[in-house]
Amino acid sequence: MGRRLVALAALAAALAPAWAFAADQLPLAPAGAPVPAEAASATLLRPSTLHGAFRVPHLDTALYVGTPWYVRDLSVTVVGPGPRRDTLTANTDLPGRMLGVRLPADAWQADRVELTATTVSSAAPPYLLTADQLAEIAWRSWSYAAYFGLFLALALFHALFAPLLRSRAAGWFAGLAGAQAGLLIPWLGIVRPPPEISQPLHALLQSAVYVCTLMFTRALFRELRLARRMAGAIYALVGMNVAAVAGGDVFQDLWAIPDLFAQALVVALNLAFVAFGVAALRARLNGARYYLAATALGTIGAVATMAPAGPFRAVPVLAAAGEALLFALAVAAQLRYDARERAPRPEDDRDGLTGIANRPAFDDALNAAWKRAERASSPLAAVLVDLDRFKAYNDAYGHLAGDDVLRRIARVIAAAASRRDDVAARYAGDKFVLLLPDTDLAGGRYVGEAILERVAFLAIAHSGLPAKRGSVSIGVAALTPRHGGTTTASDLVQRADAALYVAKSMGRNRVIADEPVLASPTLR
């Protein structure tokens, strides 16, 4: 018996250095970083077990192990020194309802800390956190609550007024803001849904953000017709982003698309919306400036997700909040315009077919604007728009179709009258005029080019024109009235009409600015 005890003691003495050496070789988990842990490839449909063994540093603060949303059933075992083996089961008492556990104060003296958990993604191991880092997480929960309140308020407000104002843009924006609010719920620290719920819900809400943004854009700029290839590219990008977020949330480690590629898809979609905003701004659509600024801000937020998380952590959610506020301003601009268009006007001031101002109302507005410009010594521009070969269109397609085209062109002209003092009117037959106070010749030409593009977006079939699409010719003039000057308000329209004649003679479907007065009949 004595010999056996001596042999066991000698064996223990021989193995003791080996155990100490093995413990020293375990990785030291730095605070604020993922703990060393491994798991087999996992998905939402096939979770795997996460295992880890590490040591913790000696710090003058409490240490915690906290997990991302992908992890559940976490337990931590502190082993050594000696026969010590304390197993701790995680709970959701940490800030933000984070699943985690506080390590014993002497955990740094342990031989090792073992970790076991169930995960749906091996790419998201638990973190070793200090009390200060947990306090920062708690502060972010309050900021997320503020963002959540903003998105929820925008969603409820627009959902309430969308049916009252019959605004599809407001309705789609309500859906967009509501989805953004839903994405923030897991970060509020109120509930901690398991990954089987949180991941599909995230995929659904993020997909709703993409789809609602697209439909909101189309509803806001309903008169803007995109080229088929551009429209197809935007729809394809939306579809790819929906597939990427759904696949990544459900299949996780088995999803073949790298994270960088998925983030690049988001950036590409935001850039497509920026291009849409540029087209709307060029067409002088109401709310285009706000929309373009919003989508540019959204693009910055999307790019920030590809940058290191530290200095840019708050940029994406800040950009999303700013984008939502600018979208709301774009909706307000559109609603103001719609309200102005629906405002009752005297019947004798409106054209019966198109609903915009008629010739007598325009003449009155021209004389009043001329006097105001004379007092202020400010420029006054006139944009005269004439449909190309409209008589041939009526002969080929019928007068009912012709009336519909006149109404559609009138809406384009009315939309170009985006300021309070701008006046859009039907001048005569298939000729329209736009009066622009405080606008010089360059500004008038810019508006004329925007009208030309918007008419092209309408894609009106016209077999009598070379391009087989309806078009307009536009003449632009601008004058600055002077006290005692020889020019009159009628000279402004005459110069615009002369420019229109030159546009017709040069082949139509173009804008000509301020040509000398020519006495010649208008070509049809």
C-alpha positions in Angstrom: 0.0 0.0 0.0 2.8 2.4 0.9 4.6 1.7 -2.4 1.4 2.5 -4.3 1.0 5.8 -2.6 4.6 6.7 -3.3 4.1 5.8 -7.0 1.0 7.9 -7.3 2.7 10.8 -5.6 5.7 10.6 -8.0 3.3 10.4 -11.0 1.4 13.5 -9.8 4.7 15.3 -9.4 5.7 14.4 -12.9 2.3 15.4 -14.4 1.9 18.7 -12.5 4.2 20.8 -14.7 2.5 19.4 -17.8 -1.0 20.6 -16.5 0.4 24.0 -15.7 2.0 24.3 -19.1 -1.3 23.3 -20.8 -3.2 25.9 -18.8 -0.7 28.6 -19.8 -1.2 27.8 -23.4 -4.9 28.5 -23.4 -5.7 31.8 -25.2 -6.3 34.9 -23.0 -9.6 36.5 -24.0 -9.2 40.3 -24.2 -12.1 42.5 -22.8 -14.4 43.7 -25.5 -13.5 41.0 -28.0 -15.0 37.6 -28.9 -14.0 34.8 -26.7 -12.1 31.9 -28.3 -14.8 29.4 -29.2 -15.5 27.1 -32.1 -18.6 25.5 -33.6 -19.6 23.5 -36.7 -21.3 25.3 -39.5 -24.8 26.2 -38.3 -28.0 27.5 -39.7 -31.3 28.5 -38.3 -32.6 25.1 -39.5 -29.7 23.2 -38.0 -28.1 24.8 -34.9 -24.8 23.5 -33.6 -23.0 23.5 -30.2 -20.5 26.2 -29.5 -17.5 25.2 -27.3 -14.7 27.3 -26.0 -11.9 27.2 -23.4 -9.9 30.4 -22.5 -8.4 32.4 -19.6 -9.5 35.9 -18.6 -7.3 38.9 -17.7 -6.9 40.4 -14.3 -8.7 43.7 -14.4 -10.0 46.1 -11.7 -13.6 45.6 -12.8 -16.2 43.0 -13.1 -16.1 40.7 -16.2 -19.1 39.4 -18.0 -19.7 37.0 -20.9 -22.4 38.2 -23.2 -23.8 36.8 -26.4 -25.2 38.1 -29.7 -28.7 37.2 -30.9 -27.6 34.0 -32.6 -26.7 32.3 -29.3 -28.9 30.6 -26.7 -28.5 28.0 -23.8 -25.3 29.5 -22.6 -23.4 28.1 -19.7 -20.0 29.0 -18.3 -17.8 26.7 -16.1 -14.8 28.1 -14.1 -12.3 25.3 -13.7 -9.4 25.4 -11.1 -7.3 26.0 -9.4 -7.4 22.6 -7.9 -10.7 20.7 -7.9 -12.8 23.8 -8.3 -15.5 23.5 -11.0 -18.2 26.2 -10.8 -20.9 26.1 -13.5 -22.9 29.3 -14.2 -26.1 29.4 -16.3 -26.6 32.6 -18.3 -29.8 34.8 -18.0 -31.1 37.9 -19.7 -30.4 40.4 -16.9 -27.6 42.2 -18.7 -28.3 45.5 -20.4 -30.4 45.2 -23.6 -31.7 41.8 -22.4 -28.4 40.4 -23.5 -28.0 36.7 -22.6 -24.9 36.5 -20.4 -23.3 35.8 -17.0 -21.1 37.6 -14.5 -17.8 35.8 -13.9 -16.5 35.4 -10.3 -14.1 38.1 -9.2 -11.3 35.6 -9.0 -11.9 34.0 -12.4 -8.5 35.3 -13.6 -6.9 32.9 -11.2 -8.7 29.9 -12.7 -6.9 27.4 -14.9 -9.5 27.9 -17.6 -13.0 29.1 -18.3 -15.1 26.7 -20.4 -18.1 27.8 -22.4 -20.9 25.9 -24.0 -23.9 27.3 -25.9 -26.2 26.6 -28.8 -25.7 28.8 -31.9 -27.2 29.2 -35.3 -24.0 30.9 -36.6 -20.4 30.1 -35.8 -19.5 33.6 -37.0 -21.0 35.2 -33.9 -19.3 33.9 -30.7 -19.9 35.4 -27.2 -18.0 38.4 -26.0 -16.0 39.1 -22.8 -17.2 42.5 -21.5 -16.3 44.8 -18.7 -18.8 46.8 -16.6 -17.9 50.0 -18.6 -18.6 48.3 -21.9 -22.0 47.0 -20.5 -22.8 50.6 -19.5 -22.1 51.7 -23.0 -24.5 49.1 -24.3 -27.1 50.2 -21.9 -26.7 53.8 -23.1 -27.1 52.7 -26.7 -30.4 51.0 -25.7 -31.7 54.4 -24.7 -30.6 55.9 -28.1 -32.3 53.1 -29.9 -35.4 53.9 -27.9 -35.3 57.4 -29.3 -34.9 56.2 -32.8 -37.7 53.7 -32.3 -40.0 56.5 -31.1 -39.2 58.6 -34.1 -39.9 55.8 -36.6 -43.1 54.8 -34.8 -44.4 58.4 -34.7 -43.7 58.9 -38.4 -45.4 55.5 -39.2 -48.5 56.3 -37.2 -48.8 59.9 -38.4 -48.6 58.9 -42.1 -50.8 55.8 -41.7 -53.5 58.0 -40.2 -53.3 60.7 -42.9 -52.7 58.6 -45.9 -56.3 57.5 -46.4 -57.6 60.9 -45.4 -55.5 62.6 -48.0 -55.6 59.7 -50.5 -51.9 59.7 -50.7 -50.2 56.4 -51.7 -46.8 57.9 -51.1 -47.8 58.6 -47.5 -49.1 55.1 -47.1 -46.0 53.4 -48.4 -43.8 55.7 -46.3 -45.9 54.6 -43.2 -45.0 51.0 -44.1 -41.3 51.9 -44.5 -41.1 53.8 -41.1 -43.1 51.0 -39.4 -40.6 48.4 -40.7 -37.7 50.5 -39.5 -39.3 50.7 -36.1 -39.8 47.0 -36.0 -36.1 46.4 -36.8 -35.2 48.3 -33.6 -37.4 46.3 -31.2 -34.7 43.7 -30.3 -32.3 46.5 -29.4 -34.6 48.2 -26.9 -33.9 45.7 -24.1 -37.6 44.9 -23.6 -37.7 41.4 -25.1 -35.1 38.9 -26.3 -36.7 36.7 -28.9 -34.8 33.4 -29.7 -33.1 33.3 -33.0 -35.8 31.1 -34.4 -38.1 34.1 -34.1 -35.7 37.1 -34.4 -33.9 36.0 -37.6 -37.0 35.4 -39.8 -38.6 38.5 -38.3 -35.5 40.5 -39.2 -35.5 39.1 -42.8 -39.2 40.0 -43.1 -38.8 43.6 -41.8 -35.6 44.3 -43.7 -37.3 43.1 -46.9 -40.3 45.3 -46.2 -37.9 48.3 -45.9 -36.5 47.6 -49.4 -39.9 47.0 -51.0 -41.6 49.9 -49.3 -38.8 52.3 -50.3 -39.3 51.3 -53.9 -43.0 51.6 -53.9 -42.8 54.9 -51.9 -40.5 56.2 -54.6 -42.8 55.2 -57.5 -45.8 56.7 -55.7 -44.1 59.9 -54.8 -42.9 60.5 -58.4 -45.9 58.9 -60.1 -45.5 61.0 -63.2 -41.8 60.0 -63.8 -41.4 57.3 -66.3 -38.1 55.6 -66.2 -36.4 53.8 -69.1 -37.2 50.1 -69.1 -33.7 49.1 -68.4 -33.3 51.5 -65.4 -36.6 50.4 -63.9 -35.7 46.7 -64.4 -32.3 47.3 -62.7 -34.0 48.8 -59.6 -36.5 46.0 -59.3 -33.7 43.5 -59.8 -31.6 45.1 -57.1 -34.6 45.0 -54.7 -35.1 41.4 -55.4 -31.4 40.5 -54.9 -31.3 42.4 -51.6 -34.5 40.6 -50.4 -32.9 37.3 -51.3 -29.6 38.2 -49.7 -31.1 39.2 -46.3 -33.5 36.3 -46.2 -30.8 33.7 -47.1 -28.3 35.2 -44.7 -30.8 35.2 -41.8 -32.1 31.7 -42.4 -29.1 29.8 -43.7 -26.3 31.7 -41.9 -23.0 29.8 -42.3 -24.2 27.8 -45.3 -25.2 30.9 -47.2 -22.8 31.2 -50.1 -22.9 35.0 -50.5 -20.1 36.8 -48.6 -21.1 39.6 -46.2 -19.1 42.1 -48.2 -21.1 41.2 -51.4 -24.4 41.5 -49.5 -23.4 44.9 -48.2 -22.3 46.0 -51.7 -25.8 45.0 -52.9 -27.3 47.4 -50.3 -25.0 50.2 -51.5 -25.9 49.6 -55.1 -29.6 49.7 -54.3 -29.2 53.0 -52.5 -27.2 54.4 -55.4 -30.1 53.4 -57.7 -32.5 55.4 -55.5 -30.1 58.3 -55.7 -30.2 58.1 -59.5 -34.0 58.1 -59.3 -33.8 61.3 -57.2 -31.5 62.9 -59.7 -34.0 62.2 -62.5 -36.8 63.6 -60.4 -34.8 66.7 -59.6 -34.1 67.2 -63.3 -37.8 66.9 -64.0 -38.5 69.5 -61.2 -40.8 67.2 -59.4 -42.2 68.2 -56.0 -40.2 66.8 -53.1 -37.2 65.8 -55.3 -34.7 67.8 -53.4 -35.7 66.2 -50.1 -35.8 62.7 -51.7 -32.3 63.1 -53.2 -30.8 64.3 -49.9 -32.5 61.4 -48.1 -31.2 58.7 -50.5 -27.7 60.3 -50.4 -27.8 60.0 -46.6 -29.1 56.4 -46.9 -26.1 55.6 -49.2 -23.7 57.0 -46.6 -25.3 54.8 -43.9 -25.0 51.8 -46.2 -21.3 52.5 -46.9 -20.7 52.9 -43.2 -21.8 49.3 -42.5 -18.8 48.2 -44.6 -16.3 50.3 -42.5 -14.8 49.3 -39.1 -17.5 49.1 -36.5 -15.8 51.3 -33.8 -15.8 54.9 -35.1 -18.8 54.3 -37.5 -21.0 52.3 -35.2 -23.7 55.0 -34.9 -23.6 56.1 -38.5 -26.1 53.6 -40.1 -28.9 54.3 -37.6 -28.3 58.0 -37.6 -28.4 58.0 -41.4 -31.7 56.0 -41.4 -33.3 58.5 -39.0 -32.2 61.4 -41.1 -33.3 59.7 -44.3 -36.8 59.1 -42.7 -37.2 62.8 -41.8 -36.2 63.9 -45.3 -38.6 61.4 -46.8 -41.3 62.9 -44.6 -40.5 66.4 -45.9 -40.7 65.0 -49.5 -44.2 63.6 -48.7 -45.2 67.0 -47.2 -44.0 68.8 -50.4 -46.1 66.5 -52.5 -49.1 66.8 -50.3 -48.9 70.7 -50.4 -48.8 70.5 -54.2 -51.7 68.1 -54.4 -53.7 70.3 -52.0 -53.0 73.4 -54.1 -54.1 71.5 -57.2 -57.3 70.4 -55.5 -58.1 73.8 -54.1 -61.3 75.3 -55.6 -60.7 77.9 -58.3 -63.2 80.0 -60.2 -64.5 78.1 -63.2 -63.8 81.0 -65.6 -60.1 80.8 -64.7 -59.7 77.1 -65.6 -59.4 75.3 -68.9 -62.3 72.9 -69.1 -60.3 70.0 -70.5 -57.0 70.1 -68.7 -58.0 71.8 -65.4 -55.0 74.3 -65.5 -55.4 78.1 -66.1 -56.9 79.2 -69.3 -55.8 82.0 -71.7 -57.6 84.9 -70.0 -56.3 83.8 -66.6 -52.8 83.6 -68.0 -53.0 87.1 -69.5 -54.1 88.5 -66.2 -51.3 86.6 -64.4 -48.7 87.8 -67.0 -49.7 91.5 -66.6 -49.5 91.2 -62.8 -46.2 89.4 -62.9 -44.8 91.9 -65.3 -45.7 94.8 -62.9 -44.1 93.0 -60.0 -40.9 92.3 -61.9 -40.8 95.9 -63.0 -41.0 97.1 -59.5 -38.3 94.7 -58.3 -36.2 94.8 -61.5 -36.2 91.0 -61.5 -36.3 88.8 -64.6 -39.4 87.1 -65.8 -39.3 84.0 -68.0 -41.9 82.4 -70.3 -41.8 78.8 -71.5 -44.0 78.0 -74.5 -44.7 74.4 -75.2 -46.3 73.0 -78.3 -47.1 69.3 -79.1 -45.4 68.0 -82.2 -47.7 67.0 -85.1 -50.7 66.9 -82.8 -53.2 67.1 -85.7 -51.6 63.9 -87.2 -52.0 62.3 -83.8 -55.7 63.1 -83.6 -56.2 61.8 -87.1 -54.4 58.6 -86.3 -55.7 57.9 -82.8 -58.9 59.8 -82.4 -59.9 63.0 -80.6 -60.5 61.1 -77.3 -57.0 59.9 -77.3 -55.8 63.4 -78.2 -57.8 64.9 -75.3 -56.1 62.4 -72.9 -52.6 63.4 -74.2 -53.5 67.1 -73.7 -54.4 66.3 -70.1 -51.2 64.4 -69.5 -49.1 67.2 -71.0 -51.0 69.7 -68.9 -50.1 67.7 -65.7 -46.4 67.8 -66.8 -46.6 71.6 -67.2 -48.5 72.0 -63.9 -45.8 69.9 -62.1 -43.1 72.2 -63.5 -44.9 75.2 -61.9 -43.4 74.1 -58.5 -43.2 77.5 -56.9 -46.1 79.5 -55.5 -46.0 82.3 -58.1 -45.4 80.1 -61.1 -48.3 79.9 -63.5 -49.1 77.0 -65.9 -51.8 77.6 -68.5 -53.2 76.3 -71.7 -52.4 79.0 -74.2 -54.2 77.8 -77.3 -55.2 74.5 -78.7 -52.2 72.2 -78.2 -50.0 75.0 -77.0 -49.2 75.5 -73.3 -47.3 78.2 -71.5 -45.4 78.4 -68.2 -44.8 81.7 -66.5 -41.7 81.8 -64.2 -41.2 85.0 -62.0 -37.7 85.7 -60.7 -36.2 83.4 -63.4 -33.6 84.3 -66.0 -33.1 82.8 -69.4 -30.8 80.0 -68.1 -33.4 79.0 -65.5 -36.2 79.0 -68.0 -34.1 76.8 -70.3 -33.5 74.4 -67.4 -37.2 74.2 -66.8 -37.8 73.7 -70.5 -35.3 70.8 -70.7 -37.0 69.2 -67.6 -40.4 69.4 -69.4 -38.9 67.9 -72.5 -37.5 64.9 -70.5 -40.7 64.4 -68.6 -42.7 64.3 -71.8 -40.3 61.7 -73.1 -40.9 59.7 -69.8 -44.6 59.6 -70.7 -43.7 57.4 -73.7 -46.8 58.4 -75.8 -47.0 56.3 -78.9 -47.1 58.5 -82.1 -46.6 56.9 -85.4 -46.4 60.2 -87.2 -43.0 61.1 -85.6 -39.6 59.6 -86.5 -39.0 58.2 -83.0 -42.6 56.8 -82.9 -43.0 58.6 -79.5 -44.9 61.8 -78.7 -42.7 64.9 -78.2 -43.0 68.6 -77.7 -41.1 71.7 -79.0 -40.3 74.4 -76.5 -39.4 78.1 -76.8 -38.0 80.0 -73.9 -37.6 83.8 -73.4 -36.8 86.0 -70.4 -36.9 89.7 -70.0 -36.2 92.1 -67.1 -38.9 94.9 -67.2 -37.6 98.5 -66.7 -39.5 101.6 -65.8 -39.9 103.6 -68.9 -38.7 100.7 -71.1 -40.0 99.9 -74.5 -40.6 96.2 -73.9 -44.0 95.0 -72.8 -45.4 91.8 -71.3 -46.6 90.7 -74.8 -43.0 91.0 -76.1 -42.0 88.2 -73.6 -44.6 85.8 -75.1 -43.7 86.9 -78.7 -40.0 86.1 -78.1 -40.9 82.7 -76.6 -43.2 82.0 -79.6 -40.4 83.0 -82.0 -38.0 80.6 -80.2 -40.7 77.9 -80.5 -41.0 78.4 -84.2 -37.2 77.9 -84.5 -37.5 74.7 -82.5 -40.1 73.5 -84.9 -38.1 74.4 -88.0 -35.0 72.7 -86.6 -36.7 69.3 -86.4 -38.9 69.5 -83.3 -38.4 67.8 -79.9 -36.0 70.4 -78.6 -35.7 73.6 -76.5 -34.7 76.9 -78.1 -34.1 80.0 -76.0 -34.8 83.6 -76.9 -34.6 84.0 -80.7 -35.5 87.2 -82.4 -39.2 87.7 -83.2 -40.1 86.0 -86.5 -43.4 86.6 -88.3 -44.2 83.1 -89.6 -47.0 80.6 -88.9 -46.3 77.9 -86.4 -45.5 74.5 -88.0 -47.7 71.6 -87.0 
